[in-house]
Amino acid sequence: MDHPRWIWQQPDWPHFHWQSERLSPLLRECVLAQGRLLGMSSYVGAELTAQSELDSLLQNIVTSSAIEGEQLNVGSVRSSLARRLGLEDEGDSRVSKRSEGLAELMLDATQHFAEPLNLERLLRWHEWLFPAQEEDFNARNIRVGALRGDEPMQVVSGRLDKPTVHFEAPARDGLEQQLDAFLAWFETSRAKTQLDPLLRAGIAHFWFVTLHPFDDGNGRLTRALTDLALAQGENQAIRFYAMSASILDDRAGYYRVLETSQKATLDITEWLEWFLQTLLRSLQQAMVRIDRVLGKARFWQQHREHPLSSEQVKVLNRLLDGGENGFENGISAAQYQAVAKVSKATATRHLTELLEKGCLMRLPGGGRSTRYQISYPPPHG
């Protein structure tokens, strides 16, 4: 017999195995980070919790599509999510069928994590992913809400006359049985205490994307399914981190490790290692965001009695929110002047007042290069 080219051609498929000793330290780090994040989130008020959840879900949807090269209308998706979460939204109130479907899919995967995953539910997810009213999808002849056709399912790149085949999925004949086996495992493995929930999520991701059961949308459904598995592992619907965002950050690595593992043996240690490293990054990024939310709340609690001008509040909020426009290395007098839209003299006076009130601290360095950053109150101050 020829040597199997694809993992699903291995005689023991799909009986995966892995090197536990190699994954244990990383798994421990992920579990600790997960616990810390859930602990931190318990200090966030209900309003901020809902906002953080909206931000995470939005980030997950937008980045999962971006992995496939699709740019979504962020305002439309935000509005679709906000309405379902019962939040006021200042974004784009006009929503598309596309954003409505994506919001429905993401919330079904995360908020209804206790419901069984069966073929009917998967097909409904596929319908939400490709709304019938969207002409673009119809033009591509996608079988919406149905398994793929008889044509070989290949992931290819390069020239049309000399394509490079990165992966070929199992044949259409027998796909139902393959999918049934996966869905049965997904349900029964929830109760297996010897299988760590994070490893279960990594296995589910790899197994489903290898089956590639649909004409299109397999990657996005795989990542939604991963969110479902993670929600089941945590036993809670509220999401504070977006794993798709971390996958997008290493998109090339994602496709590389998938291709390598799908051409290898049933030892999927390398894939699980990459999966756990990526999950850990997303948990750490979420902790930074939650820490910033808590720090901002503590800051305004401490300075609630201080009379501040609207310009000062605007600049302080910009610094507190951080991110790309948050002046990570501190703000100078000239930058304060530009953001607050005040004169040079007013900027200098404002900064002096903020220093005296303990809102800002002066960073080392002097003269025109002097920079200022937020003076955070201690966590339990």
C-alpha positions as CSV (number, residue, x, y, z in Angstrom):
1,M,0.0,0.0,0.0
2,D,1.2,3.5,-0.8
3,H,2.3,5.7,2.1
4,P,-0.7,7.9,3.1
5,R,-0.4,11.4,1.8
6,W,-3.0,12.9,4.2
7,I,-3.7,12.3,7.9
8,W,-7.2,11.0,7.2
9,Q,-5.7,8.2,5.1
10,Q,-3.8,6.8,8.1
11,P,-5.2,3.4,9.1
12,D,-6.0,4.6,12.7
13,W,-7.8,7.8,11.7
14,P,-9.2,9.6,13.7
15,H,-7.6,8.2,16.8
16,F,-5.3,11.1,17.6
17,H,-2.6,11.0,20.2
18,W,-0.1,13.5,21.6
19,Q,2.9,13.9,23.9
20,S,1.4,14.9,27.3
21,E,4.8,15.8,28.9
22,R,5.5,18.2,26.1
23,L,2.2,20.0,26.4
24,S,1.8,19.9,30.2
25,P,3.7,23.2,31.0
26,L,1.8,25.1,28.4
27,L,-1.5,23.6,29.4
28,R,-0.8,24.6,33.0
29,E,0.0,28.2,31.9
30,C,-3.3,28.4,29.9
31,V,-5.3,27.1,32.9
32,L,-3.7,29.6,35.3
33,A,-4.3,32.5,32.8
34,Q,-7.9,31.4,32.3
35,G,-8.4,31.4,36.1
36,R,-6.8,34.8,36.5
37,L,-8.9,36.3,33.7
38,L,-12.1,34.9,35.2
39,G,-11.1,36.2,38.6
40,M,-10.3,39.7,37.3
41,S,-13.6,39.8,35.4
42,S,-15.5,39.2,38.6
43,Y,-14.4,42.7,39.7
44,V,-15.9,44.3,36.6
45,G,-19.4,45.8,37.0
46,A,-22.4,44.5,35.0
47,E,-22.3,47.4,32.5
48,L,-18.6,47.0,31.8
49,T,-18.9,43.2,31.7
50,A,-21.5,43.5,28.9
51,Q,-19.3,46.0,27.0
52,S,-16.3,43.8,27.4
53,E,-18.2,40.8,26.1
54,L,-19.5,42.8,23.1
55,D,-16.0,43.9,22.3
56,S,-14.7,40.3,22.5
57,L,-17.5,38.9,20.4
58,L,-17.1,41.6,17.8
59,Q,-13.4,41.1,17.6
60,N,-13.9,37.4,17.2
61,I,-16.3,37.8,14.3
62,V,-14.3,40.4,12.5
63,T,-11.0,38.7,12.8
64,S,-12.4,35.2,11.9
65,S,-13.6,36.7,8.6
66,A,-10.3,38.6,8.2
67,I,-8.4,35.3,8.4
68,E,-10.3,34.3,5.2
69,G,-9.5,37.7,3.6
70,E,-13.0,39.1,4.1
71,Q,-13.4,42.7,5.5
72,L,-16.7,43.1,7.3
73,N,-18.6,46.3,8.1
74,V,-17.7,46.6,11.8
75,G,-20.4,49.1,12.6
76,S,-23.1,46.8,11.2
77,V,-21.8,43.7,13.1
78,R,-21.6,45.8,16.3
79,S,-25.2,46.9,16.0
80,S,-26.4,43.3,15.3
81,L,-24.5,42.1,18.5
82,A,-25.5,45.0,20.7
83,R,-29.2,44.6,20.0
84,R,-29.0,40.9,20.9
85,L,-27.1,41.6,24.1
86,G,-29.6,44.3,25.1
87,L,-27.1,47.1,24.8
88,E,-27.5,50.7,23.5
89,D,-25.3,51.1,20.4
90,E,-24.0,54.3,18.9
91,G,-22.7,52.6,15.8
92,D,-24.2,51.9,12.4
93,S,-27.9,51.2,13.0
94,R,-28.3,49.8,9.4
95,V,-27.5,46.2,9.6
96,S,-27.0,43.7,6.8
97,K,-28.3,40.2,6.5
98,R,-24.6,39.2,6.7
99,S,-24.0,40.9,10.0
100,E,-27.3,39.6,11.4
101,G,-26.3,36.0,10.5
102,L,-22.8,36.3,11.9
103,A,-24.1,37.7,15.2
104,E,-26.7,34.9,15.4
105,L,-24.0,32.3,14.8
106,M,-21.5,33.6,17.3
107,L,-24.1,34.0,20.1
108,D,-25.6,30.6,19.4
109,A,-22.1,29.0,19.7
110,T,-21.2,30.8,23.0
111,Q,-24.5,31.5,24.8
112,H,-26.1,28.2,24.1
113,F,-23.1,26.1,24.9
114,A,-25.1,23.6,26.9
115,E,-27.1,22.5,23.8
116,P,-25.9,19.5,21.9
117,L,-24.0,20.0,18.6
118,N,-25.7,17.9,15.9
119,L,-25.8,18.0,12.1
120,E,-29.1,20.1,12.2
121,R,-27.4,22.8,14.3
122,L,-24.3,22.8,12.1
123,L,-26.4,23.2,8.9
124,R,-28.2,26.1,10.6
125,W,-24.9,27.8,11.4
126,H,-23.9,27.4,7.7
127,E,-27.2,29.1,6.7
128,W,-26.4,32.0,9.0
129,L,-22.9,32.3,7.5
130,F,-24.3,32.6,4.0
131,P,-27.6,34.5,3.9
132,A,-29.7,33.6,0.9
133,Q,-30.3,37.3,0.1
134,E,-26.6,38.0,-0.5
135,E,-26.0,37.8,-4.3
136,D,-22.3,37.3,-3.9
137,F,-22.7,33.9,-2.3
138,N,-25.3,32.8,-4.8
139,A,-23.0,33.7,-7.6
140,R,-20.3,31.4,-6.2
141,N,-22.7,28.4,-6.3
142,I,-22.2,27.5,-2.6
143,R,-24.5,24.8,-1.3
144,V,-25.9,26.7,1.7
145,G,-27.1,24.6,4.6
146,A,-25.9,21.4,3.0
147,L,-22.8,19.3,2.9
148,R,-20.4,19.8,-0.1
149,G,-20.8,18.1,-3.4
150,D,-18.9,15.2,-5.1
151,E,-16.0,17.4,-6.5
152,P,-12.6,16.9,-4.7
153,M,-12.3,19.5,-1.9
154,Q,-8.8,20.9,-2.1
155,V,-7.0,23.8,-0.6
156,V,-4.7,25.1,-3.4
157,S,-2.6,28.1,-4.3
158,G,-0.4,29.2,-7.2
159,R,-1.0,29.2,-10.9
160,L,-4.2,27.7,-12.4
161,D,-2.1,25.4,-14.7
162,K,0.3,24.4,-12.0
163,P,-1.5,24.6,-8.6
164,T,0.1,23.7,-5.3
165,V,-2.3,21.4,-3.4
166,H,-1.8,22.2,0.3
167,F,-4.6,19.9,1.5
168,E,-7.2,17.5,0.2
169,A,-10.2,16.7,2.4
170,P,-11.7,13.2,2.7
171,A,-13.9,12.1,-0.2
172,R,-17.6,13.1,-0.3
173,D,-18.5,9.4,-0.2
174,G,-18.7,8.5,3.5
175,L,-18.6,12.1,4.7
176,E,-21.8,11.8,6.6
177,Q,-20.4,8.9,8.6
178,Q,-17.2,10.8,9.2
179,L,-19.1,13.8,10.5
180,D,-21.4,11.6,12.6
181,A,-18.3,10.1,14.3
182,F,-17.0,13.6,15.0
183,L,-20.3,14.9,16.4
184,A,-20.6,11.8,18.6
185,W,-17.1,12.3,20.0
186,F,-17.8,16.1,20.5
187,E,-20.8,15.2,22.7
188,T,-19.3,12.3,24.7
189,S,-15.9,13.9,25.2
190,R,-17.5,16.6,27.3
191,A,-17.9,14.1,30.1
192,K,-14.4,12.7,29.9
193,T,-12.6,14.1,32.9
194,Q,-9.3,12.7,31.8
195,L,-9.4,14.9,28.6
196,D,-8.5,18.5,29.4
197,P,-11.2,20.8,28.0
198,L,-8.5,23.0,26.3
199,L,-7.0,20.0,24.5
200,R,-10.6,18.9,23.6
201,A,-11.1,22.4,21.9
202,G,-7.8,22.0,20.0
203,I,-8.7,18.5,18.8
204,A,-12.2,19.6,17.8
205,H,-10.7,22.4,15.8
206,F,-8.2,20.2,13.9
207,W,-10.6,17.3,13.3
208,F,-13.4,19.5,11.9
209,V,-11.3,21.6,9.7
210,T,-9.7,18.4,8.3
211,L,-13.1,17.0,7.4
212,H,-13.9,20.3,5.6
213,P,-17.5,19.3,5.2
214,F,-18.9,22.4,3.4
215,D,-18.2,24.1,0.0
216,D,-17.2,27.2,1.8
217,G,-17.0,28.6,5.4
218,N,-15.2,25.7,6.9
219,G,-12.6,27.9,8.7
220,R,-15.2,30.2,10.2
221,L,-17.4,27.4,11.3
222,T,-14.3,25.6,12.8
223,R,-13.5,28.7,14.9
224,A,-17.1,29.1,16.0
225,L,-17.0,25.4,17.0
226,T,-13.8,26.1,19.0
227,D,-15.5,29.0,20.8
228,L,-18.4,26.6,21.7
229,A,-15.9,24.0,23.0
230,L,-14.1,26.7,25.1
231,A,-17.4,28.0,26.5
232,Q,-18.3,24.4,27.4
233,G,-14.9,24.0,29.1
234,E,-15.4,27.1,31.2
235,N,-19.1,26.4,31.7
236,Q,-20.0,30.0,31.1
237,A,-21.4,32.0,28.2
238,I,-19.6,35.3,28.8
239,R,-16.6,35.7,26.6
240,F,-13.7,38.0,27.5
241,Y,-11.2,36.9,25.0
242,A,-11.1,36.4,21.2
243,M,-9.0,33.5,20.0
244,S,-9.6,34.3,16.3
245,A,-7.8,37.7,16.9
246,S,-4.7,35.8,18.0
247,I,-5.0,33.3,15.1
248,L,-5.1,36.3,12.7
249,D,-1.9,37.7,14.4
250,D,-0.1,34.5,13.2
251,R,-2.2,33.7,10.2
252,A,0.8,32.3,8.2
253,G,1.8,30.1,11.2
254,Y,-1.8,28.9,11.5
255,Y,-1.9,27.7,7.9
256,R,1.6,26.3,8.1
257,V,1.0,24.1,11.2
258,L,-2.3,22.9,9.8
259,E,-0.7,21.9,6.5
260,T,2.2,20.2,8.3
261,S,-0.1,18.3,10.7
262,Q,-2.5,17.3,8.0
263,K,0.3,15.6,6.1
264,A,1.7,13.9,9.2
265,T,0.9,11.0,11.5
266,L,-1.9,11.0,14.1
267,D,0.5,12.4,16.7
268,I,-0.9,16.0,16.7
269,T,1.4,17.4,19.4
270,E,2.8,20.1,17.2
271,W,-0.7,21.3,16.3
272,L,-1.9,21.3,20.0
273,E,1.3,23.2,21.0
274,W,0.6,25.9,18.5
275,F,-3.1,26.0,19.6
276,L,-2.3,26.4,23.3
277,Q,0.4,29.0,22.6
278,T,-2.2,31.0,20.6
279,L,-4.9,30.6,23.2
280,L,-2.4,31.7,25.9
281,R,-1.7,34.9,23.9
282,S,-5.4,35.7,23.6
283,L,-5.9,35.2,27.4
284,Q,-3.0,37.4,28.2
285,Q,-4.2,40.2,25.8
286,A,-7.7,40.0,27.4
287,M,-6.1,40.4,30.9
288,V,-4.4,43.5,29.7
289,R,-7.7,44.9,28.4
290,I,-9.6,44.0,31.7
291,D,-6.8,45.5,33.7
292,R,-7.1,48.7,31.8
293,V,-10.9,48.7,32.4
294,L,-10.4,48.2,36.1
295,G,-7.6,50.8,36.2
296,K,-9.8,53.4,34.5
297,A,-12.7,52.7,36.9
298,R,-10.3,53.1,39.9
299,F,-8.9,56.3,38.5
300,W,-12.2,58.0,38.0
301,Q,-13.4,56.8,41.4
302,Q,-10.3,58.5,43.0
303,H,-10.7,61.7,41.1
304,R,-14.5,62.0,41.1
305,E,-14.3,65.1,43.4
306,H,-11.7,67.0,41.3
307,P,-13.0,69.8,39.1
308,L,-11.6,69.1,35.6
309,S,-12.2,70.8,32.3
310,S,-13.8,68.9,29.4
311,E,-10.4,69.1,27.6
312,Q,-8.6,67.5,30.5
313,V,-11.2,64.8,30.7
314,K,-10.9,64.1,27.0
315,V,-7.1,63.7,27.2
316,L,-7.2,61.6,30.4
317,N,-9.7,59.2,28.8
318,R,-7.5,58.9,25.7
319,L,-4.6,58.0,27.9
320,L,-6.7,55.6,30.0
321,D,-8.1,53.8,27.0
322,G,-4.6,53.1,25.6
323,G,-4.4,51.3,22.3
324,E,-2.9,52.8,19.1
325,N,-4.0,56.3,19.9
326,G,-3.3,56.1,23.7
327,F,0.2,57.6,23.8
328,E,1.8,54.5,25.2
329,N,5.1,56.3,25.9
330,G,3.4,59.3,27.6
331,I,2.0,62.5,26.2
332,S,4.0,65.7,25.6
333,A,2.8,69.3,26.0
334,A,2.6,69.6,22.2
335,Q,0.5,66.5,21.8
336,Y,-1.8,67.6,24.7
337,Q,-2.2,70.9,22.8
338,A,-3.1,69.0,19.6
339,V,-5.6,66.6,21.2
340,A,-7.3,69.1,23.5
341,K,-7.3,71.8,20.7
342,V,-6.0,74.5,23.2
343,S,-3.2,77.1,23.1
344,K,0.3,76.3,24.2
345,A,-0.1,78.3,27.4
346,T,-3.4,76.5,28.2
347,A,-1.8,73.1,27.6
348,T,1.0,73.9,30.0
349,R,-1.4,75.1,32.7
350,H,-3.7,72.1,32.2
351,L,-0.7,69.7,32.6
352,T,0.5,71.5,35.7
353,E,-3.0,71.2,37.3
354,L,-3.2,67.5,36.4
355,L,0.2,66.9,38.1
356,E,-0.9,68.8,41.2
357,K,-4.1,66.8,41.5
358,G,-2.2,63.5,41.1
359,C,-3.9,62.6,37.8
360,L,-0.6,62.5,35.9
361,M,3.0,61.8,36.7
362,R,6.0,63.2,35.0
363,L,8.3,60.7,33.2
364,P,12.1,61.0,33.4
365,G,13.5,63.5,30.9
366,G,13.2,67.3,30.7
367,G,12.6,70.3,28.5
368,R,10.5,70.0,25.5
369,S,10.8,66.2,25.6
370,T,9.0,66.0,28.9
371,R,6.2,63.4,28.8
372,Y,3.4,62.6,31.2
373,Q,1.4,59.5,31.9
374,I,-1.5,58.4,34.0
375,S,-0.9,58.1,37.7
376,Y,-2.9,55.0,38.6
377,P,-4.2,54.6,42.2
378,P,-3.2,51.2,43.8
379,P,-5.6,48.3,43.2
380,H,-7.1,48.4,46.7
381,G,-6.6,52.1,47.4
